Amino acid sequence: MNLFLMILPMSITASLVALAVMIARLCLRRAPKLFSYILWSAVAVRLLIPVSFSSDFSLLRLVQPQADVGGGYIGRVATLMEVQKNPVVDAGIREISRLVNSALPAIAAPATSTSPLELILTIGSAIWITGVAGLLIRSIVSYLHLVSRLRTATLVQDNVYETDQIDTPFVCGFWKPKIYIPTGISEHERSYIVLHEQTHIRRRDYLIKPFAFLLVILHWFNPLMWLSYSLMSKDMEMSCDERVVNKMGDRIKASYSTSLLNMSMGRSGALTGSPLAFGENDVKARIKHIITYRKPSSWRMAAYTLVIAVLVVGCTANPKQSPLSSSLQRVAQPHYSGYNLEQLLANKTLYVGNASKVGGLIGGMPKPAGLTADGMELHTKAPPYGVTVHYVRNDPTGISEEGAVNGEAFYRNSILLLSLIDNVDWITYSIADQAGRYDDAVYSYTFTREQIDEQIGEDVRRHAADESGLKRLIDRLPNAKSESVVPL
């Protein structure tokens, strides 16, 4: 399920980038199709890589005007990933990330119950992986069937083969790609057909197209990705057509267009992602483009190159926070006695089973010195409900008392957790000591709501309504010790 939850926000963000690329294609319709083809690399990056760099120029800023980075949500991903064993997803856009992370189930919790949302996600994940497997199998079978038909092909020249088993020329192969042409093609036609296919080979299109199809398979549930793949393939073919016209001149436009029409295939090749067939992908549009195509001047090519470079960066970068926004964010997200109050209030939750919220709360609290976070468990199968936070102690100079771990440092954090998680009944800290006098010992510190309310003299949840209430609660907390320190 975690893989599906990683794929989902990537697909949503890639959809936004794909829409931007489609709009850019319309604006650049007079530019060589090579530039439109390059633009699709931004979509591929979003489909493949779950994280990205930040830039002042990001088209995602149109969706998220105030980028929540640095001390904000995206900036807290590293902290949350350290606290939680399940991945916390950063889609590059605050709203998308929050939507997906709020659905993350509790992890590493043998006693955790299954929420309805988790059940839906589990079913969705199973459907997704079934679709991926089905498309992969179908593509592999189709490709192997094609290869078997090409075994009788005859070598004509270099890596060009001729066979009567096909109706249109294409490139096939991954390691040593070959050009296959049908029998009966005239020498004149062969010259520009072979040039078209050689352009595919020189640009490594025979690898790029199957790779792009694999990305579509991973995101098969997203119709925008299928449309993007189709448009990318169209731009790929048109850019090769332009190369042929540039190389052989305008005189071949008529015969070249006629060959395209005659050899157009009845299928688009979208099921297998290969081969790179000469007559595929909207032949009518390709013929129209060939007839109207004019090679642009050098200065236009330079201008197009600059525009495409800017657009690719803008589509692949996450929004970067401006200095003014950073200043405002520091005001909006104060750290009070080591606590990130804005983060704590943002992750306040009624249910201890919300792993993302609980992880956000733990991430907004000061971590005791000398400890490394090692995940958490949410116990929600039956009341009393609880949270177990795991740490590993590797630094002997951290919290200690006579060589052993001291539970005093966890007292304040436990009270804050009990105030911010409405239905939690107990908080336990489990520390595996790898640096103390009692190496390999595991210490357990438990704080119950009943114990804390009795010590404070009231229900601590009353103080979690706003920032001022949390400050008052923090100010009155003593550095008391747990009453239930039990070395295991």
N, C-alpha and C positions, 0 to 999 in steps of 0.2 A: 504493500500500500504506500510506503514511503516514496518509492520510485514514481508511482502515479501522482502523488501529491507534489513531487518535484516537477514532473512533466506538465501538470495542469497550469500553474502560473506562468511557466515558460511559454506555453502555447498561447495563453491570453496576451502576454506582452508581445509575442511574435505577431499576433493578429493585428495589434495596433501598428507595429512597424510595417507589416505587409500592406495595410491600408495606406500608410504614408508613401510607400514605394509605388503603389498603384496610382496615387495622385501625382507623384513625381513623374511617372511614365507618361501621363497625359500632358503634363507641362513640357516634357522633353520629347514630344512625339516627332519633332523635326531633327532631333539629334541622332547620331548613329546608334543602332540598337545594342552595340557593344556596351555602351554606358548603362543602359537599362539592365542589361545582363549582369553587370558588375553590382548594381544596386541590390540585387537579390541576395548578395552575400550577407547583408545586414540582417535579413530574415533568418538566414542559416545560423548566424551567430546566436541569435535569440532563441532558436530552437534547440541548439546544442549545448550552450554554456549557461549554467544557472546563475552566474554572477557576471558583473560587468564593471568597467571603470566608470568614474564620475567625470563629468565635464560641464563647464558653464554653458556650452552649446549642446543641448539635448532636446530632441523633439518630444521626448516624454514629458518635458516640462509643461507642454500644452495640456496634458492630462493631469499632471500633478504640479501646479504652479509653484507651490511652496514645497520644495524637496525636503523630506524629513530624513536628513542624514546627520552624520556627526553624532550628536547626543540623542538624536531621535530614533525612530523605529528601525530604519535600515542600519543605522550605526549600532544598534543594540543586538544585531543578529549574532555577532561573534560571542557576545555574552550569553545569549540564550542557547546557542549551540553548545557552549561549554557546560551549561547547567543541565540541558536535556540530552538524553541519548538519542532521541529521534531528531531528524534534521529540522531546523527552522528555516522556512523558505523565504528568500529574498527575490521577489520578482522584478525589482527595480522601481516599482510603483507602490506607494504606501498602502493604498486601498486594496490592491490585489493581494499583496503580502498578508495583510491582516485577515482578509477573507479566507485564504487558504490555511494560514497558521491557526486560526480559530477552530478549524476542523480537525487539527492534528489530534489523534487519540493519545491517551496516556500510554507510556511505554514502560517496558521492563517491570510491569506490575502484574504478577501472577494472580493477584486478587482483584484486578480491575474489572469492572463491569463493562459491557458493551453498550454504548449509547446508540440511539437510532441513527444519528448522523454517521457514526463510525460504521454501522452496518451498511448504510447506503454507499459509503466510500469503499467498503470492502467489496460489495457487489460490483460497483463501477470499476474498481481495479481489476476484478476478474474478467469483466467484459472487455476492458481495454487490452489486457494481455492476450486474451483469446483472439481479438481482432488483429493484434500485431503478429501473433504466431500464424494465423490463417493467411494474411497477406504475404508474409515472408515465404511460407511454403508454396503458395501459388506462384509467386515470382520466380522462385528457384526452379520449380518444375517447368514453368514456361521457358525459362532460359536454357535449361538442359535439353528440352525438346528442340529448341531452335538450333543449338550447337550440334545435335545429332543430325539435323537436316543439312548441315554445312560440311559434313565430312567428305562428301564427294566433290567439293569445290576444286577447281583447277587454277593453279598459279598462272597469272598473266604477266605481271611485272612487279618487282619489289615486293610490297605486302598487299598487292591487289589480287583478289581471287574472283573467278567467274563461276556461276552455278545456275542451273535451270530450276532450282528449288525455291527461288525468291522472285518477287515482282518489283522490288525497288532496291537501290543501293543502300548500304548502311555500314557502320563501323561496329565490330563486335570483338570482345576480348578485354581483359583487364590488365594482363601482364605484357603481352605483345599484341596489341590491337591490330586487326586486319580489316581491310576494306573489301567488302563483298559486293559484286555487281551482278545483275541478271544477264543472261546471254542475250545477244542481239542488239546491244547498245553500239551506236556508231562511234567512230574515233573522235568526231567532233564533240559529241555529247560526253564521251568518257573523259575528255580533258577537263571540263569544268566540274563534272560530277566528282572526279577524283580530287580535284583541288578543294572542293567543299568538304569532303570527308577528311582530307589531310589537315584542313584547318581545325576540325574537331580534335584530331590526334595531337596536333601541335599545342593546342590549348588545354589538353587533358580533359576534354569534355566527356570522354568515355569513362572517366572516373567521377567527374563532378555530377553527372546526371544520375548514376546509380546511388551515389552518396546522398544526393538531394531526395531521391525516392525513399531511401532508408529513413530520412528525417520525417518524411510525410507518413511513413508507416508508423513511426513512433507517435505521431500526432494525428492519426487517421480519423479521430473523432471530430476534428476541426475542419469544416468545409472550406474555410479560408486558406488553409494550407494546401488543399487539393487545387484550388484556383490559382494560388501562387505558383505551384509546381507547373501547372499548365502554361501560365504566362511566362515563367522563367524559361521553359523549353521553347516557347515561341520566340523569345528574345534571343536565345542561343542559336536557333536556326537562322533567324533573320540576320544576325551578326555575321554568320558564315556566308550567307548570300551576299552581303555587302562586301566581304573579302573577295569573293569571286568576281564581282563586278569591278571592284577597284583594280584587281590584278589583270583581268582580261578585257576590260573596257566595255563601253555601253553597247557595242555591236552584238554582244551575246545575250542581251536582255530578252529578246523575243524567243530565241531557241531555248534559253535557260528556263523561261517561264513555261514554255510548252512541255519541256521535260518534267518540270515539277507537276504539272497538271496530269500528265500521262502516268506518272509513277506514284501519284499520291496514294497513300494506303487507306484502307477502309477503317483502320483503327488508329488511335492516337499513341499507342505504346505506353499509356499511363499505368497499365496493370503490372508491367514488369520493370519499368524504369530503364529499359534498354530494348533494342539497340538504338543507336543514333541514326534513324532512317532518313534518307534524303527527302522523301515525299510526305513527311508527317507534319503535324501542327499547323492547322489553319492555312491550307495552301492558297486559298483565295486572298487572304490578307498578305501573304508572302509575295504573291505575284504582283499585287498592287504596290507593295513597298518596293519591289525591284524596279518596276517601271518608273516610279516617281523618285527613286533615290538619286541623290547628287552628293558626291564627295565633298564634305565641308572644308573650308579653308583652314590653314594652320592656326590662326588666332581663334577661330571658333572651337577647334579641337582643344586648345589650351583652356578656353573658358569652360567648356563642357567638363574637362578633367577636374578643374577646380570645384565646380558645382557638385560633381559626383563625390569627390573626396569629402566635402563638407557634409553632404547628405548621409554618407556612410557613417561618418563619425557621429553625426547627430542621431542616427537611428540605433547605433550600438552602445552609446553612452547613457548611463543613468544621470538624472539631473543632479547637478552639484549645487550645494547651498551657497548663496551669496553671503558676503561678509555681514550685510545688514540683517539677513535672515538668521545668520549664526548668532548675532548679538541678541536678536529678539528671542531666539530659542533658548539662550542661556538664561534669559529672564523668565521664560515660560517653564523651564525645566530646572529649578534650583536643586542643588544638592545640600541637604540640611543634615548636618551631623553624619555625613556619609551616605544619606539616603536620597535617591532620585525621586522626589515627591511626585513629579508629573508622571513618571513611569509607573509608580505604585498606584496612583489613582486611575491611570488608564487601564491597568490590568486588574483592578478590583473585580471580584467575581462572586457570584452566588454559589458556584459549584466547584468543589475541589477536583472534579473530573476533567476540568478544562485545562489540559496540559500546557497549552500555549500561554494562558493567563498566569498559571502558577509559575511557569518558567520565567515569565516576564517579571513577576513579583520578586522572585529570588534574584534575578539579574539586576534589579534595581536596589538591592541592599548591599551593604559592605560585606565583602568576603573576609573571614578571619585570616590573618596572616599565616603563611606557611602551608596553606591547604590548596589542593587542586580539585575542582569539581569533578565528580565521577557519576553524574546522572541522578535521577530521582525516581521514586515510585509513588503512584497515587492509589490509595486503598479505598475503593468506592463500592465494593461488592455488597457490603452490609455495614450499617452503623455499629460502632462509632467510626466515622471516616477520618482518614489521616494522610499525611504526607511524610515520606522518608527521603531525606536529602543525603546523598552519599558524597563523601570527600575522601581524598587520599592525602596523608600528611607526609611530605617529602623533605620539608625544611625543619631541622631541629631547633632553629631560632624562632619559630613561630609560637603560637599559643601553647603554653605548657605549664605544668605545675609538678615540680619534683620529677621531671623527666616524662611525665604522662600528659596526655592531652587534657586541657582544662575546658569544661563546658560553659564557663562563664560568658564566652564570646557569643554564644548562640542565643542567649536569653532574650536580648532586645529584638533580634530578628524574628524569633518565634512569636513574640507578642504582636509584632507588626503583621505577621502572616495570619495570626488568629483574628486580627481585627479586619483584615482585607479579604479573607476567604470566609464567606458567610457560614457554610455548613461543615467546615473542618472541625474535628474534635481534638486532634492531637498532632503535634509536629515532632518528628524524630530526626536526629542527626546521627548518621553512622560514619565514623571516621576510621579508616584503615591506617594504622600508624606504621609508617615505613622509615621513621627517622628518630624515634624516641628511645627511651631506655628499654621499653617493652616492645621491641620491634615485632611487627606482624600482628600485634594485638588489634582488636577492633573494639572501639568504644561507641556506646549508644547513649544519646542524651534525649530524653523525651519530655516534652512540655505539653500538658493537657489544658483544654479550655477551662475546665473546672478549677484547676490549680492556679492558672493565671488570673481568672476573674476574681478569685478569692484574694490573691495578693494585691491586685490593683484596687479591689473594692467595688468594681462595677463591670458591666459587659464592655469589653474593649472594642467591640464592633461599633459602638456609639461614636468613637473618635475618627472613624474612617470616612466620614461624610464629605470632608473637604480638606484642603491643604492645611488650614489653620488647626483643624482638629488633630491631624497627624503630628503637627509640630508640638502641640500641647502634650500629646501622648508620648512622643519621643523625649521631651524635656523632663517628664516625671519618672522615666524609667531608671531604676537603679541598676547597677551591675551585679545583680544577684546571681546565684548559682542554681543550677537545676537540682531538684531533690531526688532525681532518679538517674544517677550516673552509674551505669552498669557495664564494666568491661566484659566483653563476651569471650 
